[in-house]
């Protein structure tokens, strides 16, 4: 159930930030990769994205940006259920998250 909730959060974020392009899920024996060709994450802000209440979209439009809790919750769910959730900062075409079994 935790893995499902993590995936739902990441896919929800990907759909919000990918107007044109694609969202891809790749799996292997020990990891799941969710990547999109959306707006991406500013490298200067990438270290903060898993912090509670942090939003990369600084607009006041909560419908689009939310409250900044989703990635924090996803990170904690991953940690508490034997996974590591990380942002692949080398990916330049949008955002890529990796869920890896610990």
C-alpha angles and dihedrals in degrees: 000000000000092000090051091052092049091050093047090052094048093046092047090053091047092053092049092053101037110075094157127017131035147306116214134191118199124183136193133168095281107020148040122211123201114188136168139186093228132118094303127209123287107246089226089060099038095093090060103047095096093051116106115259093010114136123186089201103072094193119112091236101118091180090069104027102032123200099299096252103107100080092040091053092044091051092050092046089052093048094047092050102047101270137110118220116199142162115240100227093188092067109100104178099074126305130328124190124189125205110194130182110240 
